[in-house]
Amino acid sequence: ERSRRRDGRGRAPGPARIGADSPWIPAPSSHPATRRATAGEPLIDFEPDDEQALVRETVRQFAGNEVRPAARESDETGELPRAVLEHAHELGLVANALDERFGGGGERSAVTAALVVEELAWGDLAIALGILSPGLSALPIQDYGSDSQREAWLPEFSAGHFRPGALAIVEPRFDSDALAPTTHAERGVAGWRLDVAK
């Protein structure tokens, strides 16, 4: 089997060498992406369900009634409108993706998230990013943090007030490989010293 996947020089076939009988191309019946839809049946249905449609409409109204009217002043002052952030928090837009055990909505659907982001960004992208910023810190804590970190921090994002969050990415030479940083932390008398490089 391995020899069938290599050409005479031991290389995997490139795009120019792949043919219809190539072992790299699965038979039509064995690959779900090649399945034929019956008349009128979509292969993938991106249409929101009833609950997602309600979320989209709620966020659209919020964006139209509160985000858009605040956008110009926010742009001119460089400050995010605290009242809009607080109301977004009350609507559950901030903590919706957190597990219910931490006071969130437990909604981790990519479709729902895309609908929320799209409607908020229609209102104003900068304010939308401000509303959604807690997810940059809350979701990594939820997914990868220790139990003590989850218990200490996650209730803060679903408490009775908006709690901003952020993700810090170091770009010392405008290199944007955010997945390959190195970090060394050393505890000193005055606190922690961090050495970070990408």
Secondary structure, 3 states (H helix, E strand, C coil): CCHHHCCCCCCCCCHHHCCCCCCCCCCHHHCHHHCCCCCCCCCCCCCCCHHHHHHHHHHHHHHHHHHHHHHHHHHHHCCCCHHHHHHHHHHCCCCCCCCHHHCCCCCCCHHHHHHHHHHHHHHCHHHHHHHHCHHHHHHHHHHHCCHHHHHHHHHHHCCCCCCCCCCCCCCCCCCCCCCCCEEEEEEECCEEEEEEEC
